[in-house]
Amino acid sequence: MTTFLHGMLDEAYTAAPVPVFSSGALWKNFRIDLIHYPPTHLRHPATDEHMLICNLGMPLTYARKTGGQWKKGTCNNGHVVALLSPGADEEILWEQNHHALILSFKNDFVNALTHAGNFKFKTLHNLEDPLLKHIANALYAETAEGYLVNKMYAESLLITCIIHLASTCSADGRKVFAPKGKLSSAQLGRVIDHTRTSIHSTLSLAQLASCVHLSPFHFSRLFRQTVGISPYRFVLQMKIELAQKLIRGNYGSLSDVAYALSFTDQAHFSNAFKKVTGMCPKEFLIKPQNALQHG
């Protein structure tokens, strides 16, 4: 342990972290960063954000400072290296290259979702949780190629992440309960109408939720209980249905179709098209008679 720490603290690190993907300042309430770290001494800054650091690489040997003492551990692939809330006094060292997904949530966003003031999570390390691993892997699959993650998809996953953490890892033991019931037919109709009229733009979960005067969390849960799929999947299927009509109608190139439906680029569009239909757009051009397969 002593040798490990001395090597870490005495090392003059020249290698900088390599960002693979960052949502940057595009979204107000949360941020997604995919980063390759060299061996690093990481200090948690005093910000208004909660932070979740997920290990997406090989097992990570690390040390953390707690109560003035250093403690060593190993964090496996898919585990949470650290869960931190605003004000957490945290230092972490690791001795090898580290492939990390970092999820940051604004304090006001977490408070709004949990209906609590100054909500805080327990400070945890090396947390093994199947749902968090699934969310991390899903976001990694979307960000590994450097694409801009669909905001609604990101919102859905991150809201699920926050509510799950709030239900299991709150600092004061309070519970967050999921809403029950379904949207009314009038509410669902307003959501569908808004989706149709805004299908060419980039929709967010908050926009759809505002149609029926619900929080994004409550709306997301009630929508799934009503329709059977997530709002993101519903909007994606409507976009791909329209994409099929545009392709059949010789609207333009596949890049033109991708642009018209607010996909990042043709590759992003092709990936989404295949996710819904089971085939890429070029295959659909060859077999236009194939009906849309809902996943």
N, C-alpha and C positions, 0 to 999 in steps of 0.2 A: 504493500500500500504506500509506504513512504517513498520508494523508488518511483512508483507511478506518479505520485503527486509532484515530487521534485522535478521529474522530467517534464511534466506539464507546465508547472509554474515558471521554470527557468527557461523554457523554450522561447526563442524570439520568433514568433510565427510571422511568416511573410506571405503565406498563401491565404488569399481572401476567399470567403464563401462564394460559390458559383450559383447564382440564381438560375433556375430552369424555367420557372413560371412565377408570376406575381400578378395578383389582381390589382395591385397598387392602390391608387385613390379612386378607382372606378366605382366602388361600392361604399356607401357611407357607414354601414353598420358592421361589416365584417371584412376580413381579408384572408386570402389564401396564398401561401407561399410554398413553393417546392424548391428546396435548396440542397446543394451538395456542400457539406461542411468539411474542411480539413480538421485535424486535431485542434480543439478550440477550448478556450476558457470563456464561457458564456455567462454574462450577468443579465438578469432579468431587469429591464428598465422600469423606472417608476412611471407607468402610463395609466390611462383609464381603460385599459383593455385586459380581458381575460385571454389566456394563451394556452393552447394545447399543442404539444410537440410530439409528433408521432414518428417512430422509427420505421422506415420503409426499406432498410438495407439489412446487412448482416447483423448478428447479435452485437450490441454496442456495450463496450466496457466503459463505465462512466464513474465519476465521483461527484457527490453533491455536498455542499456545505450547509449544515443545519446546527443551530445552537453553538456556532463557533467551531464545530468539529466536522471533519471530512469523513463521509461514508461512501464506500465503494459498492457498485452493483453492476448487474448485466441486464440489459433490456433487449429482448428478442424482437424479431421482425413482427410488425403489426401491433406491438405494444406501445403504450403512451409513455414516452420518456418523462414528461412532466405535465401536470395540470396546475396552472398558476392563475391567481386572481390579482386584481390591482392591489398594490401595496405589498405583495409578496417579496420578501428579501431572499433572493435565490442566486446561487452561483453553481454552475455545473461545468465539469470538465469531462472531455472524452479524448481517448488516446488514438483513435483511428478515424479514417474518413467516415462520414456519416451522411446518409441519404435521408433527409427529414422533410416531412410535411408539417407546416406550422399553420394552425388555424387561430386567428385572433378575432375576438368579439368585443365590440364597444360595450362599456358598462351599462349605458342607457338601454341598449338593445336587449341585453340579458335581463335587466330589471323589468322591461316592458313585457317580455315573454313570460317571466315568472311571476308577474304582478307583485313584485316585491321591491322595496327600496334598499339600495346598497347590497344586493345579493352577492354572496361570495361562495366559491367552491372550496372544498378542502384542498390544500396543497398536497398533491399525490405524485408518486414516482413509480415507474415500472408497472403501470396499470394494464392488466390484461382484461379486455372486454370485447366479446365477439361483435357487438353492434358497432363500436367505435372502429374496430379493425375493418369492418365492411365499409363504413363511411369513408375511412382513409383510403382504402383501396379503390373505391368508386371515384373519389376526387383525383387520385393519382392517375387513374386510367384516362381521365379527361384532361389532365394538365401535363402529362409526361411528354407529349409532343409539342407543348408550348401553345396549345389552343386557348382561346378565351372561353372559360367555362360559361355555359348558359346560366344567366343570373337566377332564373326560377329554379333550375336544377340545384344550383349551389345553395340557394335559400332553403329549399326543401330539406336537403341533407344537413345543413348546419342548424336549422331549427330543430330537427330531430335529435341532432347531437346535443344541443344545449338542454333541451327538455329531458333527455335521458340522463345527462350529467346532473341536472338540477334535482332529478328524482332519486338519484343514487349517491351523489357526492356533495351535497350541500354542506356548508360549514356548520350550520346550526341544526341540521337534521330535518328541516322543513320539507314537505312533499309538494310536488306539482302534479295536479291531476289532469288527465286528458279529458277533453269534452266528449260528451255522448250525444247521439242523435244524428239527424241528417239535415241537409239543406232542404228548404221548401222548394216546390216546383217553380215558384216565382223567383226565388233566389238563384236557382240553377239556371233558369232562363236568362237572367241578367248576366250571369257569368258567361254563358255561351254566346250571347249577343255581343258582349264586349270582346270576347276572343275573336269572333268572326270579323268585327270591324277593325280590329287592331292586329290581325294576323300577319301583316307585312312588317310589323315593328318587333322590337325586343320586349316581350312582356315580362313583368315581374310578379312574384307571388303577392306582394303588397298591393299592386294594382288590382288584381283579381279580387283580393280580400276586401278592398275598399268598395267594390261594387255592391257588396252585401253588408258593409259596415261591421266587419269582423277583423280580429287580429289575424296576421298571417298564420300563426300557429293554430288557432281555432278553425280558421277557414280550411287549412290544409287537411286537418283531421276529419272535419265534417264532409269535405268534398270527397275524400277517399271512401268514407262510409256511405256516401250517396251513390257515387259513380263506380266505385270498385277499383279505380286507378288514381294515381297522384295527379295533381293539377299539371305538373310538368309533363307527364306522359300524355295527358289529354291534349294539351296545347301542341306537343310534338306531333301527335297523330293527326291533328287538324292541319298542321303545316305540311306534313308529308302527303296527306290527301290532296291538298291544293297543289303541291309540287307535281303529283302525278298528272293532274289535269293540265298544268302548264306544260309539262313534257309532252303529253299526248297532243296538245294544241300547238306544238311547235312555237312556244313562246320565245325561245332563244336557246343559247347554249346552256349547259349545266351551270356554268358560272353565273349566267344571267339569272337563272332560277334561284340559285343560292343567295345571290345579292337581293333579289326581290323579297325573299323570306327572312332576311336579316341573319343568315348564317355567316360565320366568320370568313369562310372561303369555301371553295368547291370540295376540298378534302373533308372539312367539317360537315358540310351538307351530305356528302356521300356516306360518311360514317353514321349520321343520324338516320338517313334513308334506309340503310341496311339494318340498323337497330330495330326499326319499325316493321319493315317489309320482309326482311330476310334476304334481300338482294340489293346490289348496288344500283345506282341509277342507269348505268350503261347496260346492265342486264335487263332492267325494266324496259329500256328502249328496244331491246331485241324481243322481249316478251311482254308487250304492252297489255295483252289480254289478262295477265295475272292480276288478281284482285288483291287489294291491300290486306295484309295479314296483321291483325292487331295482336300485340304482344302483351 
